[in-house]
Amino acid sequence: MNILTFDIEEWFHINDSTWIPVKKWPYLENRVIANTNIILSFLNRHNIKATFFVLGWIAEQYPELIKQIAKAGHDIGYHSYYHRIPEYQSKKEFETDLISGIGLLEKITDKKILYYRAPNFSLTNKWMLDCLIANGILVSSSIKNPIRHNNMDLPDKPFIFSRGEHKIIEFPLLTMYLILMKFAYSGSGYFRIMPYYLLKRLYKNRPYLLVYFHPNDFDPNVPTAQELGFVRNTLNTIGTATTMPKLEKLCSLYSFSSISQALNRIDLDNLQIIDY
């Protein structure tokens, strides 16, 4: 089961997105529309449905792009308003962000927003899960495994976070340790720098993979900005011309689906329950 997801944000939405002030964002080069259209064309060509986690700021600036994604039959999820890391927000800030962004996406798509992804897969606190559940989120895709929780390893496949009547399904991103760091080989920059033969080997016979990309992962001409510095600009641009050819090859070998399609195939009653 390969779940294909996209985080719809601009090339300058890095980590906590505080590198460049929000007031400057409208004046930076727009790349998200053209790059998202590349993604949509690819999905249409291969008859694949995917899940798109949309930044609130992007939806505010380009509502027609979000309508286009929804009209093509893809899932729409929320990815925070300004790409702020949840652990740096208070509970009130987090919930205000969540309510405003979900409301905007529901207004644009005329559909209930059921999916959420924290920036940088950084969901950590119990109250964050409480906020998601209270605001109608059914599925989170916001943690990187392996990770320990309550002195136990979390499952390397979809599971349910539960506390009393509060329940939310988690679709984790799987990683492997490489030189003391988590290496998320199934998408984005990690995918870009890895040779195809190694990707093919890592994808082979995996019972579950969460695959994720950003629009700029498919852009061979990603802009740079002085504020991002040499290292971040390099990480943003390296290997972008190789992403689509490698993904095209993998699509000829493996099937991909959206979160909503996966939910229809999973026996939810048999998912492991993790108390939080």
C-alpha positions in Angstrom: 0.0 0.0 0.0 1.7 3.2 -1.2 -0.1 6.4 -0.1 0.7 9.3 -2.4 0.6 12.7 -0.8 1.6 16.3 -1.7 2.2 19.3 0.6 1.0 22.3 -1.4 3.3 25.2 -0.4 5.7 27.5 -2.1 9.5 27.0 -2.5 10.2 29.4 0.3 8.1 27.7 2.9 11.0 26.1 4.8 10.8 24.4 8.2 9.1 27.0 10.5 8.8 29.5 7.6 10.2 32.3 9.6 13.2 32.8 7.4 11.4 35.3 5.2 8.6 37.5 6.8 5.1 36.7 5.7 4.6 40.3 4.4 7.3 39.6 1.7 5.7 36.4 0.5 3.4 38.0 -2.1 6.3 39.6 -3.8 8.4 36.4 -4.2 8.3 34.5 -7.4 5.2 32.3 -7.8 6.0 28.7 -8.7 3.3 26.7 -6.9 0.6 27.0 -9.6 2.8 25.8 -12.5 4.4 23.0 -10.4 1.1 21.8 -9.0 -0.2 21.6 -12.6 2.7 19.4 -13.4 1.7 17.1 -10.6 -2.0 17.1 -11.6 -1.0 16.2 -15.2 1.1 13.3 -14.0 -1.7 12.0 -11.8 -4.2 12.3 -14.6 -1.9 10.5 -17.0 -1.5 7.6 -14.6 -5.1 7.6 -13.4 -3.9 8.1 -9.8 -5.8 9.8 -6.9 -3.7 11.5 -4.2 -4.1 13.5 -1.0 -3.1 17.1 -1.1 -2.3 18.9 2.2 -2.8 22.6 1.5 -1.2 25.5 3.3 -3.9 28.1 4.3 -1.8 31.0 2.9 -1.7 29.2 -0.5 -5.5 28.6 -0.5 -6.0 32.3 0.4 -3.8 33.5 -2.5 -4.8 30.9 -5.1 -8.3 29.5 -4.3 -8.8 28.5 -8.0 -5.8 26.2 -7.7 -7.4 24.4 -4.8 -10.7 24.1 -6.6 -8.9 22.6 -9.5 -7.3 19.9 -7.3 -10.6 19.1 -5.7 -12.4 19.0 -9.0 -9.9 16.4 -10.2 -11.1 14.1 -7.4 -8.2 14.3 -5.1 -8.4 14.5 -1.3 -7.9 17.9 0.3 -6.3 18.1 3.7 -4.9 21.0 5.8 -1.2 21.8 6.3 -1.3 24.8 8.7 -1.8 28.4 7.6 1.7 29.8 7.6 3.8 26.5 8.0 4.5 27.2 11.6 5.7 24.2 13.7 3.0 23.3 16.2 5.4 22.9 19.1 6.3 26.6 18.8 2.6 27.6 19.1 0.4 27.8 22.1 -2.7 25.7 22.3 -4.8 28.8 21.4 -2.6 29.7 18.5 -2.7 26.2 17.2 -6.4 25.9 17.4 -7.0 29.4 15.9 -4.7 28.4 13.0 -6.6 25.1 12.6 -10.1 26.6 12.6 -9.3 29.4 10.2 -7.5 27.2 7.7 -10.1 24.4 7.8 -12.9 27.0 7.4 -11.2 28.5 4.4 -10.6 25.2 2.6 -14.2 24.1 3.3 -15.5 27.3 1.9 -13.3 26.9 -1.3 -14.1 23.2 -1.9 -17.5 22.9 -0.3 -16.3 19.7 1.3 -15.6 18.7 4.9 -11.9 18.7 5.6 -11.0 15.4 7.3 -7.2 15.2 6.9 -4.3 17.1 8.5 -0.5 17.1 8.3 1.7 19.1 10.6 4.6 21.0 9.0 7.8 18.8 9.1 5.7 15.9 10.5 6.1 17.5 13.9 2.9 16.6 15.8 4.0 15.9 19.3 1.7 17.0 22.1 -1.5 15.4 23.4 -3.5 18.6 23.2 -2.7 18.9 19.5 -4.4 15.6 18.9 -7.4 16.8 21.1 -7.6 20.0 18.9 -7.6 18.0 15.7 -10.3 15.6 16.9 -12.5 18.4 18.3 -12.4 20.2 14.9 -13.4 17.2 12.8 -10.1 15.8 11.6 -10.4 12.0 11.0 -6.8 11.3 9.8 -3.5 12.8 10.7 -0.3 12.2 8.8 2.1 14.0 11.1 4.8 11.8 12.6 8.0 10.2 11.5 8.5 6.6 12.5 10.5 5.1 14.2 9.5 7.1 17.2 8.8 6.1 20.8 5.6 7.1 22.6 4.8 6.1 26.2 7.9 4.0 26.2 6.9 1.9 23.2 7.7 2.0 19.4 4.8 3.2 17.3 3.6 1.0 14.5 5.2 1.2 11.1 1.7 1.2 9.4 -1.6 3.1 10.0 -2.8 3.0 13.6 -5.2 4.8 15.9 -4.4 7.3 18.6 -7.0 7.0 21.3 -7.9 8.6 24.7 -11.3 7.9 26.0 -13.8 8.8 23.3 -11.1 10.7 21.4 -9.8 8.8 18.4 -7.8 9.8 15.3 -6.1 7.6 12.6 -2.4 8.2 12.0 -0.7 7.5 8.7 2.9 7.8 9.7 5.9 8.6 7.5 8.4 5.7 7.7 12.1 6.5 8.0 15.4 4.6 8.4 18.4 5.7 10.4 21.4 6.7 8.4 24.4 8.2 10.2 22.4 9.0 13.3 19.6 10.8 11.4 16.2 9.8 10.2 16.2 9.3 6.4 12.7 9.6 4.9 13.6 7.8 1.7 10.0 7.7 0.3 9.8 11.3 -0.7 10.8 14.9 -1.2 14.5 15.9 -0.9 15.6 12.4 0.1 13.9 11.0 -3.0 15.6 13.6 -5.1 19.1 12.7 -4.1 18.7 8.9 -4.2 19.5 6.9 -7.4 16.6 5.1 -8.9 18.0 1.6 -8.4 18.1 2.2 -4.6 14.6 3.7 -4.5 13.3 0.7 -6.4 14.9 -1.6 -3.9 13.5 0.3 -0.9 10.0 0.4 -2.3 10.0 -3.3 -3.2 7.7 -5.5 -1.1 6.9 -2.8 1.4 3.5 -3.5 2.9 3.0 0.2 3.6 4.7 3.4 2.5 3.7 7.0 2.8 5.1 8.9 -0.2 5.2 12.7 0.0 6.3 15.5 -2.2 6.2 19.3 -2.5 5.6 21.2 -5.8 9.1 22.5 -5.9 10.4 18.8 -5.9 9.4 18.8 -9.5 10.8 22.2 -10.5 14.2 22.2 -12.3 14.3 25.9 -11.9 13.6 26.5 -8.2 14.4 30.1 -7.3 16.8 30.9 -4.5 16.7 33.6 -1.9 19.5 35.2 0.1 17.5 34.8 3.3 17.5 31.0 3.0 21.3 30.8 2.9 23.6 28.6 0.8 22.8 25.2 2.5 19.0 25.6 2.3 19.1 26.9 -1.3 21.2 23.9 -2.2 18.9 21.5 -0.5 15.9 23.1 -2.2 17.3 22.8 -5.7 19.4 19.6 -5.8 18.0 16.7 -7.9 14.7 18.4 -8.8 15.1 17.4 -12.5 15.3 13.8 -11.5 12.1 13.5 -9.4 9.5 13.1 -12.2 11.5 10.5 -14.2 12.0 8.4 -11.1 8.4 8.6 -10.0 7.2 7.7 -13.5 9.3 4.5 -13.4 8.1 3.6 -10.0 4.5 4.1 -11.1 5.1 1.4 -13.8 6.0 -1.1 -11.0 3.9 -0.1 -8.0 0.4 1.2 -7.4 -0.4 4.4 -5.5 -3.5 5.7 -3.9 -5.0 8.5 -1.8 -5.7 8.3 1.9 -9.4 8.1 1.3 -8.9 5.2 -1.1 -6.7 3.5 1.5 -9.3 3.9 4.2 -11.8 2.0 2.0 -9.4 -0.9 1.9 -8.2 -1.0 5.5 -10.1 -2.9 8.2 -10.3 -0.1 10.7 -11.4 -2.4 13.5 -8.1 -4.2 13.3 -5.8 -1.2 13.4 -3.6 -1.1 16.5 -4.8 1.4 19.1 -2.2 3.6 20.9 -3.2 5.4 24.0 -2.0 9.0 24.1 
